[in-house]
Amino acid sequence: MRTTAFHFPVQGKRPEEVLREISRKRTEDFGWKDGKMFGFVYYPGDEIAEILENVFRLYMHDNTLNPTMFCSVRAMENELVAMVGDLLHGSRDTTGSVTSGGTESILMAMKVARDRKREEMPGITPEVIVPTTAHPAFDKAAHYLDMKLLHAPVDQDFRVDVTKMESLVTRRTAMLVGSAPCFPYGVVDPIAGIAGLARQHGLLCHVDACMGGLMLPFLEKLGYPVTPFDFRVKGVTSISADMHKYGYAAKGVSLILYRDPELRKRQFFITTEWPGGIFASNSLLGSKSGGPVAAAWTVVKLMGLKGYMANAAAVMNAVKKIQEGIRETGGLDIAGHPEMSVFAVKSDRYDIHAIGDELAKRGWFVDRLQYPACIHLTVNSLQVGKEEDFLDDLGDAVAAVKSQNHASPVNRLIIAAVTGLSGLLPEKLFGKLMDSASRLIPAGDNSSGHRALYGISTNIKNRHNLKEMITCIYDKIYRAR
């Protein structure tokens, strides 16, 4: 008896049938080429993209697990590490690895910190201190690696308070972390202060430059003020930088870089007792396609410093137009003082998530933030030339919100989240959610609309229940139906 909606096909289909099915499925995806998606996709333009696709295909079947079989891929990985290490002011000793993305890069840095601390103090649970704005990949890595993560508060400009960070340092602390920039607000933490604190206590200092590693250096060369964050800062021991964001490489490629080659050795996994032979890998993954590495190497060679600077200049010009238009709209402002093309929009006058809903009705995708409620824009080359379109629709969105009797952001988020989740959650968990919602929503509030899951989380006090609900959602949406 079949127990699933899908079964393994007995007979293969003709290519044209499969491609038609792919085309049908593709219609359900967000169309990003029109520049209406802020984030997720970073596009180098049609000409470069076509070259990258060809290179990717050329290397897609190569397996980087064995470094002696595909020497050209290994050479490109080493050269990519060296080139970006140079961009970030590393030395000839700077080493690193290509990973599948920022999460893997961060996980490798966390593993190195854990192992180094356990060499010093066997048997302890090492601790890492991060800003509250640090990427959840650090929480994920701590969860996987049996480490403890401590969150240091940020100041009014959303930069970590180094004094508060120091108060969390104990004998179990293994590493301090700063972001360049943090994803929510686009601000760079005071890396010099964090690194100085790390040196004072003999700790590692990791800079998460997954967003800014391939953007901030070009902005600095263009004359923009950039908080020092790279290997020029004494005490910075490792940096993560994503090639598939502002490096415009095909996904997924990130880099983890180390000032001291000895640190990277703790990242490697080697076993010599397996009957299948000696097994070694230089990062988390085993088998990896050579396609992403080759495409990332290619895009750096194609664009070069001048190309990246020109792109960064165009993007920041778009950012300036968008931010000026946001402020001129009235009732909206930029959160903090972002240093690059990632920023949040807040409002003390309007329900900012209602504005996000109205933008969605007009075909725009913006992220939603919490603590405080904001909408979030990640501007890249796709938005260049689309500034006026966005600002026109933003003005219409604000006007629509003004003309409606909108509920508070808290109520609107919880209502819509409940509406959206009703078809996904089992009755028991949905009942829990309804109970939480009913205590938050006043009688007679019939607002509706799409809401980000971020919003509901601010209103459910029992965080265990919230995690349980999200676990159930993921279990449901990652099933064939």
Legacy VTK file of the C-alpha trace (Angstrom):
# vtk DataFile Version 3.0
C-alpha trace
ASCII
DATASET POLYDATA
POINTS 481 float
0.000 0.000 0.000
1.304 3.434 -0.916
1.535 5.817 2.011
2.737 8.946 0.209
1.308 11.181 -2.474
4.360 10.578 -4.661
6.074 7.394 -5.738
9.342 6.736 -7.505
8.609 6.819 -11.255
8.702 3.440 -12.972
9.070 4.854 -16.453
11.001 7.997 -17.222
9.314 10.858 -19.090
10.360 12.553 -22.283
12.602 15.607 -21.747
9.959 18.009 -23.038
7.426 16.652 -20.522
9.816 17.103 -17.616
10.704 20.612 -18.750
7.024 21.528 -19.027
6.523 20.316 -15.459
9.492 22.401 -14.337
7.992 25.433 -16.080
4.689 24.919 -14.290
6.402 24.626 -10.918
8.492 27.700 -11.654
5.363 29.832 -11.943
4.909 29.454 -8.172
8.248 31.172 -7.483
8.811 34.878 -6.911
9.976 36.559 -10.111
13.113 38.384 -9.017
14.543 39.710 -12.280
12.274 42.761 -12.209
14.125 44.022 -9.119
11.140 43.812 -6.785
12.767 41.334 -4.405
14.975 42.993 -1.783
17.396 40.211 -0.899
17.962 36.495 -1.499
19.184 36.945 -5.074
22.307 38.919 -6.033
22.621 39.169 -9.788
25.736 40.216 -11.742
23.832 41.009 -14.936
22.928 38.870 -17.924
26.335 38.889 -19.612
28.336 37.777 -16.583
25.574 35.416 -15.439
25.686 33.560 -18.754
29.437 33.056 -18.430
29.068 31.842 -14.845
26.365 29.384 -15.872
28.641 27.966 -18.567
31.554 27.618 -16.141
29.259 26.081 -13.521
28.101 23.464 -16.021
31.688 22.721 -16.992
32.578 21.835 -13.390
29.236 20.702 -11.952
30.112 16.992 -11.989
33.593 17.407 -10.485
33.915 16.402 -6.836
36.190 18.524 -4.670
36.364 15.869 -1.933
39.541 14.436 -3.444
41.980 17.337 -3.908
44.335 15.277 -6.082
41.765 14.336 -8.733
40.454 17.771 -9.703
43.531 19.936 -9.390
42.092 22.905 -11.274
39.246 23.257 -8.761
41.684 23.023 -5.853
43.834 25.703 -7.459
40.809 27.968 -7.930
39.779 27.481 -4.301
43.252 28.391 -3.066
43.437 31.400 -5.377
39.970 32.586 -4.340
40.980 32.430 -0.676
44.185 34.322 -1.466
42.440 37.008 -3.537
39.741 37.750 -0.972
42.298 37.474 1.822
44.278 40.190 0.052
41.148 42.330 -0.325
40.595 42.040 3.434
44.211 42.991 4.162
45.452 39.588 5.157
49.103 38.594 4.893
50.873 35.814 3.037
50.085 33.652 6.060
46.327 34.163 5.723
44.603 30.865 4.986
41.044 29.705 4.624
38.540 27.496 2.872
35.628 27.727 0.491
32.364 26.666 2.134
28.784 26.208 0.996
27.561 29.412 2.630
27.810 31.749 5.574
26.355 29.242 8.003
29.082 26.715 7.242
31.767 29.414 7.443
30.489 30.470 10.858
30.197 26.870 12.015
33.853 26.306 11.089
34.949 29.378 13.063
32.931 28.156 16.041
34.452 24.671 15.821
37.947 26.143 15.786
37.110 28.218 18.868
35.618 25.209 20.653
38.551 22.913 19.964
41.122 25.548 20.897
39.384 26.202 24.215
39.021 22.508 24.999
42.720 22.016 24.394
43.253 24.621 27.091
40.452 23.415 29.401
39.382 19.831 28.600
35.805 18.865 29.331
34.263 22.341 29.576
31.435 23.803 27.527
33.122 26.696 25.706
31.277 30.006 25.505
31.087 32.514 22.665
29.841 36.077 23.085
27.949 37.682 20.203
25.838 40.829 19.787
22.070 40.358 19.979
22.054 41.370 16.308
24.446 38.582 15.254
23.182 36.115 12.681
21.313 33.048 14.033
23.963 30.881 12.370
25.956 31.379 15.583
23.055 30.024 17.632
22.775 27.129 15.205
26.487 26.350 15.429
26.436 26.511 19.229
23.481 24.114 19.226
25.275 21.647 16.958
28.684 21.925 18.639
27.676 21.746 22.317
28.720 25.323 23.026
27.052 28.114 24.977
26.199 31.369 23.229
25.878 34.592 25.221
24.208 37.641 23.661
25.582 41.082 24.476
23.145 44.012 24.170
23.482 46.727 21.539
23.303 50.497 21.919
20.729 52.876 20.435
22.526 52.710 17.087
22.311 48.892 17.160
26.075 48.409 17.654
27.217 46.053 20.380
28.148 47.601 23.705
31.740 46.456 24.275
31.558 47.205 28.000
28.497 44.976 28.328
30.279 42.349 26.244
33.249 42.428 28.622
30.944 41.825 31.580
30.020 38.460 30.024
33.616 37.220 29.676
34.488 34.269 31.921
37.232 31.654 32.069
35.071 29.555 29.715
34.920 32.203 26.988
36.487 31.024 23.735
35.652 33.747 21.216
34.121 37.198 20.764
32.143 38.090 17.639
31.254 41.258 15.751
29.295 41.785 12.541
30.354 43.769 9.479
27.584 44.619 9.101
24.759 43.002 11.041
21.947 41.854 8.779
19.028 43.688 10.448
20.377 47.247 10.427
23.471 47.327 8.220
25.701 48.742 10.963
29.236 47.541 11.649
30.014 46.653 15.245
33.013 48.360 16.930
35.406 45.662 15.765
38.526 47.392 17.107
37.005 47.453 20.594
35.882 43.832 20.383
39.250 42.677 19.027
41.091 44.666 21.684
38.996 42.999 24.357
39.761 39.602 22.820
43.498 40.308 22.857
43.302 41.470 26.457
41.773 38.141 27.505
43.650 35.863 25.086
40.521 35.055 23.073
39.728 34.565 19.424
37.834 37.320 17.599
35.643 36.456 14.626
34.191 39.041 12.256
31.043 37.964 10.457
31.406 39.833 7.168
29.109 37.515 5.235
27.080 40.549 4.144
29.845 43.114 3.867
33.031 41.247 3.044
32.599 41.806 -0.684
31.023 45.262 -0.372
32.610 47.293 2.429
36.158 47.169 0.965
34.907 48.707 -2.281
32.903 51.353 -0.449
36.009 52.326 1.494
37.949 52.702 -1.747
35.116 54.879 -3.069
35.498 57.199 -0.083
32.581 56.044 2.048
33.213 55.999 5.812
33.625 52.374 6.861
34.270 51.196 10.410
37.557 49.203 10.383
36.682 45.518 10.437
39.214 43.389 8.557
42.673 41.942 9.243
44.116 45.439 9.646
42.476 45.410 13.072
44.825 43.790 15.573
43.159 40.898 17.313
40.833 39.863 14.482
41.599 36.169 14.054
39.009 35.052 11.486
36.537 36.496 8.979
33.591 34.958 7.155
32.616 36.484 3.800
29.969 35.295 1.349
30.865 35.249 -2.323
27.244 34.589 -3.280
26.003 37.897 -1.875
27.792 41.059 -2.989
30.487 38.945 -4.621
27.750 38.065 -7.148
28.852 34.428 -7.398
26.453 31.563 -8.000
25.132 29.998 -4.802
26.466 28.574 -2.621
29.950 29.903 -1.970
31.324 31.535 1.148
34.816 31.883 2.579
36.216 31.378 6.054
39.583 33.105 6.458
42.126 32.822 9.287
44.974 35.120 10.215
46.988 32.220 11.677
47.329 29.007 9.616
47.431 26.996 12.849
43.816 27.922 13.534
42.577 26.416 10.278
44.078 23.039 11.148
41.430 22.650 13.863
38.789 22.951 11.154
39.935 19.839 9.275
38.454 16.409 9.873
40.736 13.391 9.390
40.247 9.747 10.260
42.896 7.119 9.522
41.215 3.918 10.791
38.344 3.469 8.323
38.479 0.246 6.238
37.691 2.397 3.212
40.990 4.198 3.585
42.153 7.488 5.025
39.351 10.059 4.937
39.937 13.801 5.193
37.913 16.933 4.514
38.902 20.560 4.905
35.441 21.804 5.925
32.051 20.466 6.974
30.915 18.968 3.685
32.384 15.875 2.084
31.461 15.659 -1.576
31.073 19.086 -3.175
30.498 20.096 -6.765
33.293 22.063 -8.371
30.708 24.289 -10.075
30.227 26.908 -7.347
33.977 27.244 -6.718
34.773 27.656 -10.410
31.965 30.168 -10.908
33.084 32.218 -7.885
36.676 32.303 -9.122
35.401 33.323 -12.547
33.283 36.235 -11.346
36.229 37.736 -9.440
38.408 37.450 -12.525
35.703 38.956 -14.741
34.785 41.905 -12.522
38.055 42.722 -10.812
38.487 45.579 -8.367
37.284 48.224 -10.823
34.172 46.260 -11.727
33.205 45.680 -8.113
33.807 49.343 -7.298
31.613 50.449 -10.195
28.877 48.097 -9.063
29.153 49.270 -5.452
28.934 52.905 -6.568
25.772 52.219 -8.572
24.177 50.307 -5.699
24.952 53.022 -3.161
23.558 55.670 -5.494
20.339 53.642 -5.548
20.455 53.368 -1.744
20.804 57.139 -1.426
17.779 57.756 -3.649
15.678 55.183 -1.813
16.627 56.414 1.666
16.008 60.053 0.738
12.631 59.107 -0.706
11.734 57.140 2.411
12.467 60.119 4.650
10.550 62.478 2.358
7.501 60.213 2.501
6.782 61.368 6.041
6.301 59.183 9.073
9.097 56.813 8.036
12.771 56.764 8.953
15.891 54.620 8.678
16.811 52.610 11.774
20.301 53.472 13.016
23.069 54.631 10.695
23.711 51.851 8.159
27.135 51.742 6.525
26.154 49.928 3.351
23.216 48.790 1.255
21.385 46.825 3.956
18.996 48.762 6.171
15.701 48.773 8.053
12.765 51.172 7.804
10.817 52.049 10.946
7.808 54.191 11.762
6.467 55.744 14.934
3.349 56.876 13.081
2.192 53.902 11.027
1.916 50.150 11.296
5.113 49.360 9.398
4.055 45.782 8.697
0.808 47.037 7.179
2.979 49.094 4.832
4.901 45.924 4.059
1.601 44.242 3.211
0.641 47.047 0.871
4.027 46.806 -0.840
3.461 43.065 -1.255
0.131 43.787 -2.961
2.103 45.895 -5.424
4.535 43.079 -6.144
7.428 43.969 -3.804
9.122 41.607 -1.366
10.605 43.144 1.783
11.798 41.318 4.885
10.127 41.933 8.262
12.014 42.612 11.479
11.079 42.515 15.143
12.395 44.287 18.263
11.567 46.905 16.936
9.108 46.295 14.107
10.664 47.292 10.780
10.662 46.397 7.133
14.054 45.510 5.718
15.695 46.280 2.390
18.763 44.628 0.892
19.636 46.677 -2.172
21.849 45.226 -4.886
22.325 45.613 -8.626
18.795 44.365 -9.336
17.307 47.483 -7.722
19.476 49.949 -9.667
17.086 51.879 -11.902
14.024 50.735 -9.931
14.239 53.390 -7.226
11.396 55.599 -8.466
9.115 52.618 -9.026
9.659 51.526 -5.447
9.195 54.993 -3.982
5.998 55.556 -5.961
4.569 52.297 -4.650
5.811 53.079 -1.145
3.943 56.376 -1.228
0.799 54.584 -2.345
1.301 51.973 0.379
1.567 54.636 3.079
-1.516 56.397 1.715
-3.443 53.126 1.792
-2.464 52.506 5.406
-3.437 56.060 6.384
-6.865 55.652 4.811
-7.647 52.404 6.600
-8.541 51.690 10.188
-5.575 49.429 10.748
-5.031 47.471 13.913
-1.842 47.917 15.853
1.252 46.134 14.457
0.997 43.566 17.253
-2.592 42.673 16.464
-2.204 42.700 12.681
0.775 40.395 12.812
-0.850 37.882 15.099
-4.127 37.840 13.131
-2.488 37.260 9.791
-0.037 34.717 11.127
-2.921 32.737 12.587
-4.768 32.969 9.279
-1.772 31.740 7.341
-0.898 28.927 9.710
-4.391 27.507 10.051
-3.887 25.272 7.044
-0.454 24.067 8.120
-0.649 23.278 11.812
-2.252 20.241 13.448
-5.416 21.030 15.366
-3.703 20.713 18.751
-0.962 23.217 17.989
-3.276 25.497 16.071
-5.472 25.574 19.158
-2.492 26.742 21.204
-1.850 29.482 18.704
-5.483 30.560 18.716
-5.425 30.752 22.503
-2.362 33.002 22.339
-3.932 35.126 19.634
-7.279 35.523 21.377
-5.604 37.084 24.390
-3.886 39.648 22.194
-6.563 40.677 19.711
-9.358 42.989 20.854
-12.940 42.126 19.994
-14.055 43.529 16.664
-10.601 43.626 15.092
-11.143 41.992 11.725
-7.896 43.007 10.034
-6.502 40.614 7.499
-3.491 40.358 5.217
-0.260 38.501 4.825
2.178 38.721 7.738
5.703 37.585 8.273
6.306 34.896 10.855
8.711 37.367 12.491
5.771 39.359 13.713
3.928 36.635 15.541
7.033 35.796 17.552
6.950 39.146 19.328
3.553 38.337 20.781
3.811 34.760 22.009
5.308 34.815 25.485
5.965 31.086 25.725
8.992 30.727 23.445
8.930 26.927 23.719
5.439 26.889 22.211
6.593 29.192 19.440
9.520 26.939 18.578
7.221 23.936 18.648
4.866 25.655 16.225
7.630 26.629 13.824
9.050 23.105 13.966
5.658 21.800 12.965
5.376 24.328 10.142
8.729 23.258 8.724
7.793 19.614 9.054
4.657 20.330 7.026
6.056 22.557 4.283
9.037 20.295 3.588
6.865 17.375 2.507
5.665 16.454 -0.956
1.955 17.022 -1.433
LINES 1 482
481 0 1 2 3 4 5 6 7 8 9 10 11 12 13 14 15 16 17 18 19 20 21 22 23 24 25 26 27 28 29 30 31 32 33 34 35 36 37 38 39 40 41 42 43 44 45 46 47 48 49 50 51 52 53 54 55 56 57 58 59 60 61 62 63 64 65 66 67 68 69 70 71 72 73 74 75 76 77 78 79 80 81 82 83 84 85 86 87 88 89 90 91 92 93 94 95 96 97 98 99 100 101 102 103 104 105 106 107 108 109 110 111 112 113 114 115 116 117 118 119 120 121 122 123 124 125 126 127 128 129 130 131 132 133 134 135 136 137 138 139 140 141 142 143 144 145 146 147 148 149 150 151 152 153 154 155 156 157 158 159 160 161 162 163 164 165 166 167 168 169 170 171 172 173 174 175 176 177 178 179 180 181 182 183 184 185 186 187 188 189 190 191 192 193 194 195 196 197 198 199 200 201 202 203 204 205 206 207 208 209 210 211 212 213 214 215 216 217 218 219 220 221 222 223 224 225 226 227 228 229 230 231 232 233 234 235 236 237 238 239 240 241 242 243 244 245 246 247 248 249 250 251 252 253 254 255 256 257 258 259 260 261 262 263 264 265 266 267 268 269 270 271 272 273 274 275 276 277 278 279 280 281 282 283 284 285 286 287 288 289 290 291 292 293 294 295 296 297 298 299 300 301 302 303 304 305 306 307 308 309 310 311 312 313 314 315 316 317 318 319 320 321 322 323 324 325 326 327 328 329 330 331 332 333 334 335 336 337 338 339 340 341 342 343 344 345 346 347 348 349 350 351 352 353 354 355 356 357 358 359 360 361 362 363 364 365 366 367 368 369 370 371 372 373 374 375 376 377 378 379 380 381 382 383 384 385 386 387 388 389 390 391 392 393 394 395 396 397 398 399 400 401 402 403 404 405 406 407 408 409 410 411 412 413 414 415 416 417 418 419 420 421 422 423 424 425 426 427 428 429 430 431 432 433 434 435 436 437 438 439 440 441 442 443 444 445 446 447 448 449 450 451 452 453 454 455 456 457 458 459 460 461 462 463 464 465 466 467 468 469 470 471 472 473 474 475 476 477 478 479 480
